[in-house]
Amino acid sequence: MEERAESLALYIIENRTTVRAAAKKFCVSKSTVHKDISQRLPQFNRGLYLQAREVLEVNKAQRHIRGGIATRRKYRGV
């Protein structure tokens, strides 16, 4: 589990990706990604945790914008 948590964090940091995209890439659930990053990773690699959390906070702040764009595309038929 420690290796998976580190791999997830590195993937999120390097690709500036979302939890959903990381979950899809590693074939795990979004809940697993959250648990690995927020609970397991700080126990053994605090620095990596802080970097991953920073990316996830940016994604969280932009989430409503991406949702609006997706809705607009849906109803415009694009």
mmCIF file of the N, C-alpha and C atoms, coordinates in Angstrom:
data_MODEL
# 
_entry.id   MODEL 
# 
loop_
_atom_site.group_PDB 
_atom_site.id 
_atom_site.type_symbol 
_atom_site.label_atom_id 
_atom_site.label_alt_id 
_atom_site.label_comp_id 
_atom_site.label_asym_id 
_atom_site.label_entity_id 
_atom_site.label_seq_id 
_atom_site.pdbx_PDB_ins_code 
_atom_site.Cartn_x 
_atom_site.Cartn_y 
_atom_site.Cartn_z 
_atom_site.occupancy 
_atom_site.B_iso_or_equiv 
_atom_site.pdbx_formal_charge 
_atom_site.auth_seq_id 
_atom_site.auth_comp_id 
_atom_site.auth_asym_id 
_atom_site.auth_atom_id 
_atom_site.pdbx_PDB_model_num 
ATOM 1   N N  . MET A 1 1  ? 0.815   -1.200 0.000   1.00 0.00 ? 1  MET A N  1 
ATOM 2   C CA . MET A 1 1  ? 0.000   0.000  0.000   1.00 0.00 ? 1  MET A CA 1 
ATOM 3   C C  . MET A 1 1  ? 0.858   1.263  0.000   1.00 0.00 ? 1  MET A C  1 
ATOM 4   N N  . GLU A 1 2  ? 2.008   1.201  0.664   1.00 0.00 ? 2  GLU A N  1 
ATOM 5   C CA . GLU A 1 2  ? 2.888   2.375  0.684   1.00 0.00 ? 2  GLU A CA 1 
ATOM 6   C C  . GLU A 1 2  ? 3.394   2.695  -0.716  1.00 0.00 ? 2  GLU A C  1 
ATOM 7   N N  . GLU A 1 3  ? 3.745   1.656  -1.463  1.00 0.00 ? 3  GLU A N  1 
ATOM 8   C CA . GLU A 1 3  ? 4.228   1.876  -2.833  1.00 0.00 ? 3  GLU A CA 1 
ATOM 9   C C  . GLU A 1 3  ? 3.134   2.488  -3.694  1.00 0.00 ? 3  GLU A C  1 
ATOM 10  N N  . ARG A 1 4  ? 1.907   1.981  -3.546  1.00 0.00 ? 4  ARG A N  1 
ATOM 11  C CA . ARG A 1 4  ? 0.794   2.522  -4.328  1.00 0.00 ? 4  ARG A CA 1 
ATOM 12  C C  . ARG A 1 4  ? 0.537   3.976  -3.962  1.00 0.00 ? 4  ARG A C  1 
ATOM 13  N N  . ALA A 1 5  ? 0.591   4.290  -2.677  1.00 0.00 ? 5  ALA A N  1 
ATOM 14  C CA . ALA A 1 5  ? 0.358   5.666  -2.242  1.00 0.00 ? 5  ALA A CA 1 
ATOM 15  C C  . ALA A 1 5  ? 1.420   6.597  -2.828  1.00 0.00 ? 5  ALA A C  1 
ATOM 16  N N  . GLU A 1 6  ? 2.676   6.164  -2.803  1.00 0.00 ? 6  GLU A N  1 
ATOM 17  C CA . GLU A 1 6  ? 3.742   6.981  -3.392  1.00 0.00 ? 6  GLU A CA 1 
ATOM 18  C C  . GLU A 1 6  ? 3.568   7.122  -4.892  1.00 0.00 ? 6  GLU A C  1 
ATOM 19  N N  . SER A 1 7  ? 3.217   6.030  -5.555  1.00 0.00 ? 7  SER A N  1 
ATOM 20  C CA . SER A 1 7  ? 3.018   6.074  -7.009  1.00 0.00 ? 7  SER A CA 1 
ATOM 21  C C  . SER A 1 7  ? 1.868   7.009  -7.378  1.00 0.00 ? 7  SER A C  1 
ATOM 22  N N  . LEU A 1 8  ? 0.784   6.920  -6.627  1.00 0.00 ? 8  LEU A N  1 
ATOM 23  C CA . LEU A 1 8  ? -0.356  7.815  -6.872  1.00 0.00 ? 8  LEU A CA 1 
ATOM 24  C C  . LEU A 1 8  ? 0.048   9.268  -6.696  1.00 0.00 ? 8  LEU A C  1 
ATOM 25  N N  . ALA A 1 9  ? 0.753   9.554  -5.613  1.00 0.00 ? 9  ALA A N  1 
ATOM 26  C CA . ALA A 1 9  ? 1.169   10.930 -5.342  1.00 0.00 ? 9  ALA A CA 1 
ATOM 27  C C  . ALA A 1 9  ? 2.086   11.453 -6.443  1.00 0.00 ? 9  ALA A C  1 
ATOM 28  N N  . LEU A 1 10 ? 3.042   10.655 -6.848  1.00 0.00 ? 10 LEU A N  1 
ATOM 29  C CA . LEU A 1 10 ? 3.959   11.074 -7.910  1.00 0.00 ? 10 LEU A CA 1 
ATOM 30  C C  . LEU A 1 10 ? 3.204   11.318 -9.215  1.00 0.00 ? 10 LEU A C  1 
ATOM 31  N N  . TYR A 1 11 ? 2.259   10.450 -9.535  1.00 0.00 ? 11 TYR A N  1 
ATOM 32  C CA . TYR A 1 11 ? 1.473   10.612 -10.752 1.00 0.00 ? 11 TYR A CA 1 
ATOM 33  C C  . TYR A 1 11 ? 0.663   11.907 -10.708 1.00 0.00 ? 11 TYR A C  1 
ATOM 34  N N  . ILE A 1 12 ? 0.045   12.160 -9.571  1.00 0.00 ? 12 ILE A N  1 
ATOM 35  C CA . ILE A 1 12 ? -0.769  13.377 -9.420  1.00 0.00 ? 12 ILE A CA 1 
ATOM 36  C C  . ILE A 1 12 ? 0.111   14.621 -9.536  1.00 0.00 ? 12 ILE A C  1 
ATOM 37  N N  . ILE A 1 13 ? 1.280   14.601 -8.922  1.00 0.00 ? 13 ILE A N  1 
ATOM 38  C CA . ILE A 1 13 ? 2.175   15.757 -8.945  1.00 0.00 ? 13 ILE A CA 1 
ATOM 39  C C  . ILE A 1 13 ? 2.743   15.994 -10.341 1.00 0.00 ? 13 ILE A C  1 
ATOM 40  N N  . GLU A 1 14 ? 3.252   14.941 -10.964 1.00 0.00 ? 14 GLU A N  1 
ATOM 41  C CA . GLU A 1 14 ? 3.905   15.090 -12.272 1.00 0.00 ? 14 GLU A CA 1 
ATOM 42  C C  . GLU A 1 14 ? 2.930   15.493 -13.365 1.00 0.00 ? 14 GLU A C  1 
ATOM 43  N N  . ASN A 1 15 ? 1.711   14.976 -13.315 1.00 0.00 ? 15 ASN A N  1 
ATOM 44  C CA . ASN A 1 15 ? 0.742   15.238 -14.379 1.00 0.00 ? 15 ASN A CA 1 
ATOM 45  C C  . ASN A 1 15 ? -0.298  16.284 -14.009 1.00 0.00 ? 15 ASN A C  1 
ATOM 46  N N  . ARG A 1 16 ? -0.215  16.811 -12.775 1.00 0.00 ? 16 ARG A N  1 
ATOM 47  C CA . ARG A 1 16 ? -1.186  17.802 -12.289 1.00 0.00 ? 16 ARG A CA 1 
ATOM 48  C C  . ARG A 1 16 ? -2.604  17.298 -12.540 1.00 0.00 ? 16 ARG A C  1 
ATOM 49  N N  . THR A 1 17 ? -2.850  16.050 -12.239 1.00 0.00 ? 17 THR A N  1 
ATOM 50  C CA . THR A 1 17 ? -4.099  15.388 -12.582 1.00 0.00 ? 17 THR A CA 1 
ATOM 51  C C  . THR A 1 17 ? -5.092  15.383 -11.427 1.00 0.00 ? 17 THR A C  1 
ATOM 52  N N  . THR A 1 18 ? -6.308  14.983 -11.711 1.00 0.00 ? 18 THR A N  1 
ATOM 53  C CA . THR A 1 18 ? -7.364  14.909 -10.710 1.00 0.00 ? 18 THR A CA 1 
ATOM 54  C C  . THR A 1 18 ? -7.366  13.540 -10.040 1.00 0.00 ? 18 THR A C  1 
ATOM 55  N N  . VAL A 1 19 ? -8.106  13.448 -8.947  1.00 0.00 ? 19 VAL A N  1 
ATOM 56  C CA . VAL A 1 19 ? -8.252  12.171 -8.247  1.00 0.00 ? 19 VAL A CA 1 
ATOM 57  C C  . VAL A 1 19 ? -8.909  11.156 -9.175  1.00 0.00 ? 19 VAL A C  1 
ATOM 58  N N  . ARG A 1 20 ? -9.909  11.598 -9.902  1.00 0.00 ? 20 ARG A N  1 
ATOM 59  C CA . ARG A 1 20 ? -10.623 10.703 -10.818 1.00 0.00 ? 20 ARG A CA 1 
ATOM 60  C C  . ARG A 1 20 ? -9.689  10.125 -11.880 1.00 0.00 ? 20 ARG A C  1 
ATOM 61  N N  . ALA A 1 21 ? -8.841  10.955 -12.452 1.00 0.00 ? 21 ALA A N  1 
ATOM 62  C CA . ALA A 1 21 ? -7.911  10.482 -13.478 1.00 0.00 ? 21 ALA A CA 1 
ATOM 63  C C  . ALA A 1 21 ? -6.875  9.527  -12.889 1.00 0.00 ? 21 ALA A C  1 
ATOM 64  N N  . ALA A 1 22 ? -6.392  9.820  -11.698 1.00 0.00 ? 22 ALA A N  1 
ATOM 65  C CA . ALA A 1 22 ? -5.419  8.939  -11.045 1.00 0.00 ? 22 ALA A CA 1 
ATOM 66  C C  . ALA A 1 22 ? -6.054  7.597  -10.716 1.00 0.00 ? 22 ALA A C  1 
ATOM 67  N N  . ALA A 1 23 ? -7.293  7.626  -10.247 1.00 0.00 ? 23 ALA A N  1 
ATOM 68  C CA . ALA A 1 23 ? -7.998  6.386  -9.925  1.00 0.00 ? 23 ALA A CA 1 
ATOM 69  C C  . ALA A 1 23 ? -8.164  5.521  -11.171 1.00 0.00 ? 23 ALA A C  1 
ATOM 70  N N  . LYS A 1 24 ? -8.501  6.158  -12.269 1.00 0.00 ? 24 LYS A N  1 
ATOM 71  C CA . LYS A 1 24 ? -8.681  5.418  -13.523 1.00 0.00 ? 24 LYS A CA 1 
ATOM 72  C C  . LYS A 1 24 ? -7.357  4.816  -13.992 1.00 0.00 ? 24 LYS A C  1 
ATOM 73  N N  . LYS A 1 25 ? -6.281  5.581  -13.898 1.00 0.00 ? 25 LYS A N  1 
ATOM 74  C CA . LYS A 1 25 ? -4.965  5.125  -14.338 1.00 0.00 ? 25 LYS A CA 1 
ATOM 75  C C  . LYS A 1 25 ? -4.483  3.916  -13.528 1.00 0.00 ? 25 LYS A C  1 
ATOM 76  N N  . PHE A 1 26 ? -4.736  3.925  -12.217 1.00 0.00 ? 26 PHE A N  1 
ATOM 77  C CA . PHE A 1 26 ? -4.251  2.862  -11.333 1.00 0.00 ? 26 PHE A CA 1 
ATOM 78  C C  . PHE A 1 26 ? -5.304  1.779  -11.074 1.00 0.00 ? 26 PHE A C  1 
ATOM 79  N N  . CYS A 1 27 ? -6.454  1.893  -11.715 1.00 0.00 ? 27 CYS A N  1 
ATOM 80  C CA . CYS A 1 27 ? -7.538  0.914  -11.577 1.00 0.00 ? 27 CYS A CA 1 
ATOM 81  C C  . CYS A 1 27 ? -7.955  0.726  -10.121 1.00 0.00 ? 27 CYS A C  1 
ATOM 82  N N  . VAL A 1 28 ? -8.131  1.819  -9.424  1.00 0.00 ? 28 VAL A N  1 
ATOM 83  C CA . VAL A 1 28 ? -8.639  1.800  -8.049  1.00 0.00 ? 28 VAL A CA 1 
ATOM 84  C C  . VAL A 1 28 ? -9.769  2.823  -7.960  1.00 0.00 ? 28 VAL A C  1 
ATOM 85  N N  . SER A 1 29 ? -10.477 2.823  -6.841  1.00 0.00 ? 29 SER A N  1 
ATOM 86  C CA . SER A 1 29 ? -11.573 3.765  -6.678  1.00 0.00 ? 29 SER A CA 1 
ATOM 87  C C  . SER A 1 29 ? -11.050 5.135  -6.247  1.00 0.00 ? 29 SER A C  1 
ATOM 88  N N  . LYS A 1 30 ? -11.906 6.148  -6.405  1.00 0.00 ? 30 LYS A N  1 
ATOM 89  C CA . LYS A 1 30 ? -11.538 7.489  -5.958  1.00 0.00 ? 30 LYS A CA 1 
ATOM 90  C C  . LYS A 1 30 ? -11.335 7.497  -4.450  1.00 0.00 ? 30 LYS A C  1 
ATOM 91  N N  . SER A 1 31 ? -12.126 6.719  -3.738  1.00 0.00 ? 31 SER A N  1 
ATOM 92  C CA . SER A 1 31 ? -11.986 6.626  -2.286  1.00 0.00 ? 31 SER A CA 1 
ATOM 93  C C  . SER A 1 31 ? -10.618 6.094  -1.890  1.00 0.00 ? 31 SER A C  1 
ATOM 94  N N  . THR A 1 32 ? -10.127 5.130  -2.633  1.00 0.00 ? 32 THR A N  1 
ATOM 95  C CA . THR A 1 32 ? -8.804  4.559  -2.365  1.00 0.00 ? 32 THR A CA 1 
ATOM 96  C C  . THR A 1 32 ? -7.727  5.605  -2.579  1.00 0.00 ? 32 THR A C  1 
ATOM 97  N N  . VAL A 1 33 ? -7.853  6.379  -3.634  1.00 0.00 ? 33 VAL A N  1 
ATOM 98  C CA . VAL A 1 33 ? -6.877  7.443  -3.904  1.00 0.00 ? 33 VAL A CA 1 
ATOM 99  C C  . VAL A 1 33 ? -6.884  8.443  -2.753  1.00 0.00 ? 33 VAL A C  1 
ATOM 100 N N  . HIS A 1 34 ? -8.068  8.871  -2.339  1.00 0.00 ? 34 HIS A N  1 
ATOM 101 C CA . HIS A 1 34 ? -8.169  9.828  -1.237  1.00 0.00 ? 34 HIS A CA 1 
ATOM 102 C C  . HIS A 1 34 ? -7.550  9.266  0.038   1.00 0.00 ? 34 HIS A C  1 
ATOM 103 N N  . LYS A 1 35 ? -7.863  8.022  0.352   1.00 0.00 ? 35 LYS A N  1 
ATOM 104 C CA . LYS A 1 35 ? -7.351  7.418  1.582   1.00 0.00 ? 35 LYS A CA 1 
ATOM 105 C C  . LYS A 1 35 ? -5.836  7.284  1.515   1.00 0.00 ? 35 LYS A C  1 
ATOM 106 N N  . ASP A 1 36 ? -5.317  6.839  0.382   1.00 0.00 ? 36 ASP A N  1 
ATOM 107 C CA . ASP A 1 36 ? -3.865  6.688  0.226   1.00 0.00 ? 36 ASP A CA 1 
ATOM 108 C C  . ASP A 1 36 ? -3.159  8.031  0.391   1.00 0.00 ? 36 ASP A C  1 
ATOM 109 N N  . ILE A 1 37 ? -3.683  9.057  -0.244  1.00 0.00 ? 37 ILE A N  1 
ATOM 110 C CA . ILE A 1 37 ? -3.028  10.364 -0.213  1.00 0.00 ? 37 ILE A CA 1 
ATOM 111 C C  . ILE A 1 37 ? -3.197  11.050 1.139   1.00 0.00 ? 37 ILE A C  1 
ATOM 112 N N  . SER A 1 38 ? -4.396  11.044 1.672   1.00 0.00 ? 38 SER A N  1 
ATOM 113 C CA . SER A 1 38 ? -4.651  11.837 2.880   1.00 0.00 ? 38 SER A CA 1 
ATOM 114 C C  . SER A 1 38 ? -4.327  11.127 4.187   1.00 0.00 ? 38 SER A C  1 
ATOM 115 N N  . GLN A 1 39 ? -4.378  9.800  4.221   1.00 0.00 ? 39 GLN A N  1 
ATOM 116 C CA . GLN A 1 39 ? -4.156  9.100  5.484   1.00 0.00 ? 39 GLN A CA 1 
ATOM 117 C C  . GLN A 1 39 ? -2.872  8.284  5.512   1.00 0.00 ? 39 GLN A C  1 
ATOM 118 N N  . ARG A 1 40 ? -2.583  7.564  4.463   1.00 0.00 ? 40 ARG A N  1 
ATOM 119 C CA . ARG A 1 40 ? -1.415  6.685  4.484   1.00 0.00 ? 40 ARG A CA 1 
ATOM 120 C C  . ARG A 1 40 ? -0.113  7.422  4.173   1.00 0.00 ? 40 ARG A C  1 
ATOM 121 N N  . LEU A 1 41 ? -0.127  8.249  3.148   1.00 0.00 ? 41 LEU A N  1 
ATOM 122 C CA . LEU A 1 41 ? 1.097   8.918  2.701   1.00 0.00 ? 41 LEU A CA 1 
ATOM 123 C C  . LEU A 1 41 ? 1.737   9.807  3.765   1.00 0.00 ? 41 LEU A C  1 
ATOM 124 N N  . PRO A 1 42 ? 0.996   10.590 4.540   1.00 0.00 ? 42 PRO A N  1 
ATOM 125 C CA . PRO A 1 42 ? 1.643   11.451 5.545   1.00 0.00 ? 42 PRO A CA 1 
ATOM 126 C C  . PRO A 1 42 ? 2.412   10.677 6.618   1.00 0.00 ? 42 PRO A C  1 
ATOM 127 N N  . GLN A 1 43 ? 2.072   9.428  6.813   1.00 0.00 ? 43 GLN A N  1 
ATOM 128 C CA . GLN A 1 43 ? 2.731   8.635  7.843   1.00 0.00 ? 43 GLN A CA 1 
ATOM 129 C C  . GLN A 1 43 ? 4.175   8.299  7.494   1.00 0.00 ? 43 GLN A C  1 
ATOM 130 N N  . PHE A 1 44 ? 4.476   8.194  6.197   1.00 0.00 ? 44 PHE A N  1 
ATOM 131 C CA . PHE A 1 44 ? 5.832   7.783  5.829   1.00 0.00 ? 44 PHE A CA 1 
ATOM 132 C C  . PHE A 1 44 ? 6.529   8.702  4.835   1.00 0.00 ? 44 PHE A C  1 
ATOM 133 N N  . ASN A 1 45 ? 5.831   9.674  4.254   1.00 0.00 ? 45 ASN A N  1 
ATOM 134 C CA . ASN A 1 45 ? 6.480   10.601 3.333   1.00 0.00 ? 45 ASN A CA 1 
ATOM 135 C C  . ASN A 1 45 ? 5.735   11.935 3.357   1.00 0.00 ? 45 ASN A C  1 
ATOM 136 N N  . ARG A 1 46 ? 6.005   12.712 4.368   1.00 0.00 ? 46 ARG A N  1 
ATOM 137 C CA . ARG A 1 46 ? 5.290   13.975 4.591   1.00 0.00 ? 46 ARG A CA 1 
ATOM 138 C C  . ARG A 1 46 ? 5.503   14.970 3.450   1.00 0.00 ? 46 ARG A C  1 
ATOM 139 N N  . GLY A 1 47 ? 6.719   15.056 2.934   1.00 0.00 ? 47 GLY A N  1 
ATOM 140 C CA . GLY A 1 47 ? 7.016   16.000 1.855   1.00 0.00 ? 47 GLY A CA 1 
ATOM 141 C C  . GLY A 1 47 ? 6.216   15.712 0.600   1.00 0.00 ? 47 GLY A C  1 
ATOM 142 N N  . LEU A 1 48 ? 6.156   14.457 0.228   1.00 0.00 ? 48 LEU A N  1 
ATOM 143 C CA . LEU A 1 48 ? 5.396   14.062 -0.957  1.00 0.00 ? 48 LEU A CA 1 
ATOM 144 C C  . LEU A 1 48 ? 3.904   14.321 -0.745  1.00 0.00 ? 48 LEU A C  1 
ATOM 145 N N  . TYR A 1 49 ? 3.440   14.062 0.460   1.00 0.00 ? 49 TYR A N  1 
ATOM 146 C CA . TYR A 1 49 ? 2.041   14.329 0.804   1.00 0.00 ? 49 TYR A CA 1 
ATOM 147 C C  . TYR A 1 49 ? 1.708   15.803 0.613   1.00 0.00 ? 49 TYR A C  1 
ATOM 148 N N  . LEU A 1 50 ? 2.554   16.678 1.094   1.00 0.00 ? 50 LEU A N  1 
ATOM 149 C CA . LEU A 1 50 ? 2.300   18.115 0.996   1.00 0.00 ? 50 LEU A CA 1 
ATOM 150 C C  . LEU A 1 50 ? 2.254   18.576 -0.464  1.00 0.00 ? 50 LEU A C  1 
ATOM 151 N N  . GLN A 1 51 ? 3.127   18.017 -1.296  1.00 0.00 ? 51 GLN A N  1 
ATOM 152 C CA . GLN A 1 51 ? 3.124   18.372 -2.716  1.00 0.00 ? 51 GLN A CA 1 
ATOM 153 C C  . GLN A 1 51 ? 1.842   17.883 -3.394  1.00 0.00 ? 51 GLN A C  1 
ATOM 154 N N  . ALA A 1 52 ? 1.439   16.658 -3.104  1.00 0.00 ? 52 ALA A N  1 
ATOM 155 C CA . ALA A 1 52 ? 0.228   16.106 -3.709  1.00 0.00 ? 52 ALA A CA 1 
ATOM 156 C C  . ALA A 1 52 ? -1.002  16.866 -3.237  1.00 0.00 ? 52 ALA A C  1 
ATOM 157 N N  . ARG A 1 53 ? -1.033  17.199 -1.959  1.00 0.00 ? 53 ARG A N  1 
ATOM 158 C CA . ARG A 1 53 ? -2.173  17.931 -1.412  1.00 0.00 ? 53 ARG A CA 1 
ATOM 159 C C  . ARG A 1 53 ? -2.321  19.291 -2.089  1.00 0.00 ? 53 ARG A C  1 
ATOM 160 N N  . GLU A 1 54 ? -1.197  19.927 -2.386  1.00 0.00 ? 54 GLU A N  1 
ATOM 161 C CA . GLU A 1 54 ? -1.222  21.228 -3.064  1.00 0.00 ? 54 GLU A CA 1 
ATOM 162 C C  . GLU A 1 54 ? -1.899  21.116 -4.429  1.00 0.00 ? 54 GLU A C  1 
ATOM 163 N N  . VAL A 1 55 ? -1.553  20.087 -5.193  1.00 0.00 ? 55 VAL A N  1 
ATOM 164 C CA . VAL A 1 55 ? -2.166  19.874 -6.512  1.00 0.00 ? 55 VAL A CA 1 
ATOM 165 C C  . VAL A 1 55 ? -3.655  19.600 -6.352  1.00 0.00 ? 55 VAL A C  1 
ATOM 166 N N  . LEU A 1 56 ? -4.010  18.771 -5.379  1.00 0.00 ? 56 LEU A N  1 
ATOM 167 C CA . LEU A 1 56 ? -5.418  18.431 -5.180  1.00 0.00 ? 56 LEU A CA 1 
ATOM 168 C C  . LEU A 1 56 ? -6.231  19.635 -4.728  1.00 0.00 ? 56 LEU A C  1 
ATOM 169 N N  . GLU A 1 57 ? -5.641  20.527 -3.961  1.00 0.00 ? 57 GLU A N  1 
ATOM 170 C CA . GLU A 1 57 ? -6.344  21.746 -3.546  1.00 0.00 ? 57 GLU A CA 1 
ATOM 171 C C  . GLU A 1 57 ? -6.624  22.643 -4.747  1.00 0.00 ? 57 GLU A C  1 
ATOM 172 N N  . VAL A 1 58 ? -5.677  22.755 -5.660  1.00 0.00 ? 58 VAL A N  1 
ATOM 173 C CA . VAL A 1 58 ? -5.879  23.545 -6.880  1.00 0.00 ? 58 VAL A CA 1 
ATOM 174 C C  . VAL A 1 58 ? -7.007  22.930 -7.696  1.00 0.00 ? 58 VAL A C  1 
ATOM 175 N N  . ASN A 1 59 ? -6.983  21.600 -7.841  1.00 0.00 ? 59 ASN A N  1 
ATOM 176 C CA . ASN A 1 59 ? -8.041  20.919 -8.590  1.00 0.00 ? 59 ASN A CA 1 
ATOM 177 C C  . ASN A 1 59 ? -9.402  21.131 -7.940  1.00 0.00 ? 59 ASN A C  1 
ATOM 178 N N  . LYS A 1 60 ? -9.438  21.093 -6.620  1.00 0.00 ? 60 LYS A N  1 
ATOM 179 C CA . LYS A 1 60 ? -10.694 21.295 -5.902  1.00 0.00 ? 60 LYS A CA 1 
ATOM 180 C C  . LYS A 1 60 ? -11.234 22.702 -6.129  1.00 0.00 ? 60 LYS A C  1 
ATOM 181 N N  . ALA A 1 61 ? -10.337 23.671 -6.163  1.00 0.00 ? 61 ALA A N  1 
ATOM 182 C CA . ALA A 1 61 ? -10.746 25.055 -6.381  1.00 0.00 ? 61 ALA A CA 1 
ATOM 183 C C  . ALA A 1 61 ? -11.279 25.269 -7.799  1.00 0.00 ? 61 ALA A C  1 
ATOM 184 N N  . GLN A 1 62 ? -10.798 24.496 -8.755  1.00 0.00 ? 62 GLN A N  1 
ATOM 185 C CA . GLN A 1 62 ? -11.209 24.656 -10.151 1.00 0.00 ? 62 GLN A CA 1 
ATOM 186 C C  . GLN A 1 62 ? -12.346 23.726 -10.547 1.00 0.00 ? 62 GLN A C  1 
ATOM 187 N N  . ARG A 1 63 ? -12.755 22.867 -9.652  1.00 0.00 ? 63 ARG A N  1 
ATOM 188 C CA . ARG A 1 63 ? -13.752 21.841 -9.961  1.00 0.00 ? 63 ARG A CA 1 
ATOM 189 C C  . ARG A 1 63 ? -15.055 22.436 -10.494 1.00 0.00 ? 63 ARG A C  1 
ATOM 190 N N  . HIS A 1 64 ? -15.542 23.495 -9.890  1.00 0.00 ? 64 HIS A N  1 
ATOM 191 C CA . HIS A 1 64 ? -16.810 24.074 -10.328 1.00 0.00 ? 64 HIS A CA 1 
ATOM 192 C C  . HIS A 1 64 ? -16.712 24.647 -11.737 1.00 0.00 ? 64 HIS A C  1 
ATOM 193 N N  . ILE A 1 65 ? -15.543 25.111 -12.113 1.00 0.00 ? 65 ILE A N  1 
ATOM 194 C CA . ILE A 1 65 ? -15.352 25.658 -13.464 1.00 0.00 ? 65 ILE A CA 1 
ATOM 195 C C  . ILE A 1 65 ? -15.405 24.534 -14.497 1.00 0.00 ? 65 ILE A C  1 
ATOM 196 N N  . ARG A 1 66 ? -14.682 23.429 -14.213 1.00 0.00 ? 66 ARG A N  1 
ATOM 197 C CA . ARG A 1 66 ? -14.699 22.288 -15.136 1.00 0.00 ? 66 ARG A CA 1 
ATOM 198 C C  . ARG A 1 66 ? -16.108 21.711 -15.274 1.00 0.00 ? 66 ARG A C  1 
ATOM 199 N N  . GLY A 1 67 ? -16.851 21.688 -14.170 1.00 0.00 ? 67 GLY A N  1 
ATOM 200 C CA . GLY A 1 67 ? -18.224 21.180 -14.213 1.00 0.00 ? 67 GLY A CA 1 
ATOM 201 C C  . GLY A 1 67 ? -19.107 22.044 -15.088 1.00 0.00 ? 67 GLY A C  1 
ATOM 202 N N  . GLY A 1 68 ? -18.939 23.353 -15.007 1.00 0.00 ? 68 GLY A N  1 
ATOM 203 C CA . GLY A 1 68 ? -19.723 24.266 -15.835 1.00 0.00 ? 68 GLY A CA 1 
ATOM 204 C C  . GLY A 1 68 ? -19.405 24.110 -17.306 1.00 0.00 ? 68 GLY A C  1 
ATOM 205 N N  . ILE A 1 69 ? -18.155 23.914 -17.618 1.00 0.00 ? 69 ILE A N  1 
ATOM 206 C CA . ILE A 1 69 ? -17.741 23.721 -19.011 1.00 0.00 ? 69 ILE A CA 1 
ATOM 207 C C  . ILE A 1 69 ? -18.330 22.426 -19.558 1.00 0.00 ? 69 ILE A C  1 
ATOM 208 N N  . ALA A 1 70 ? -18.285 21.367 -18.762 1.00 0.00 ? 70 ALA A N  1 
ATOM 209 C CA . ALA A 1 70 ? -18.839 20.078 -19.194 1.00 0.00 ? 70 ALA A CA 1 
ATOM 210 C C  . ALA A 1 70 ? -20.340 20.178 -19.436 1.00 0.00 ? 70 ALA A C  1 
ATOM 211 N N  . THR A 1 71 ? -21.040 20.899 -18.562 1.00 0.00 ? 71 THR A N  1 
ATOM 212 C CA . THR A 1 71 ? -22.485 21.069 -18.721 1.00 0.00 ? 71 THR A CA 1 
ATOM 213 C C  . THR A 1 71 ? -22.795 21.870 -19.976 1.00 0.00 ? 71 THR A C  1 
ATOM 214 N N  . ARG A 1 72 ? -22.023 22.910 -20.214 1.00 0.00 ? 72 ARG A N  1 
ATOM 215 C CA . ARG A 1 72 ? -22.230 23.723 -21.413 1.00 0.00 ? 72 ARG A CA 1 
ATOM 216 C C  . ARG A 1 72 ? -22.047 22.869 -22.669 1.00 0.00 ? 72 ARG A C  1 
ATOM 217 N N  . ARG A 1 73 ? -21.004 22.058 -22.688 1.00 0.00 ? 73 ARG A N  1 
ATOM 218 C CA . ARG A 1 73 ? -20.760 21.179 -23.849 1.00 0.00 ? 73 ARG A CA 1 
ATOM 219 C C  . ARG A 1 73 ? -21.896 20.187 -24.026 1.00 0.00 ? 73 ARG A C  1 
ATOM 220 N N  . LYS A 1 74 ? -22.381 19.664 -22.945 1.00 0.00 ? 74 LYS A N  1 
ATOM 221 C CA . LYS A 1 74 ? -23.455 18.675 -22.992 1.00 0.00 ? 74 LYS A CA 1 
ATOM 222 C C  . LYS A 1 74 ? -24.698 19.255 -23.687 1.00 0.00 ? 74 LYS A C  1 
ATOM 223 N N  . TYR A 1 75 ? -25.065 20.457 -23.295 1.00 0.00 ? 75 TYR A N  1 
ATOM 224 C CA . TYR A 1 75 ? -26.287 21.024 -23.839 1.00 0.00 ? 75 TYR A CA 1 
ATOM 225 C C  . TYR A 1 75 ? -26.105 21.726 -25.180 1.00 0.00 ? 75 TYR A C  1 
ATOM 226 N N  . ARG A 1 76 ? -24.886 22.015 -25.543 1.00 0.00 ? 76 ARG A N  1 
ATOM 227 C CA . ARG A 1 76 ? -24.626 22.576 -26.873 1.00 0.00 ? 76 ARG A CA 1 
ATOM 228 C C  . ARG A 1 76 ? -24.413 21.475 -27.900 1.00 0.00 ? 76 ARG A C  1 
ATOM 229 N N  . GLY A 1 77 ? -24.228 20.250 -27.422 1.00 0.00 ? 77 GLY A N  1 
ATOM 230 C CA . GLY A 1 77 ? -24.036 19.127 -28.330 1.00 0.00 ? 77 GLY A CA 1 
ATOM 231 C C  . GLY A 1 77 ? -22.640 19.040 -28.894 1.00 0.00 ? 77 GLY A C  1 
ATOM 232 N N  . VAL A 1 78 ? -21.668 19.620 -28.199 1.00 0.00 ? 78 VAL A N  1 
ATOM 233 C CA . VAL A 1 78 ? -20.280 19.604 -28.684 1.00 0.00 ? 78 VAL A CA 1 
ATOM 234 C C  . VAL A 1 78 ? -19.554 18.418 -28.133 1.00 0.00 ? 78 VAL A C  1 
# 
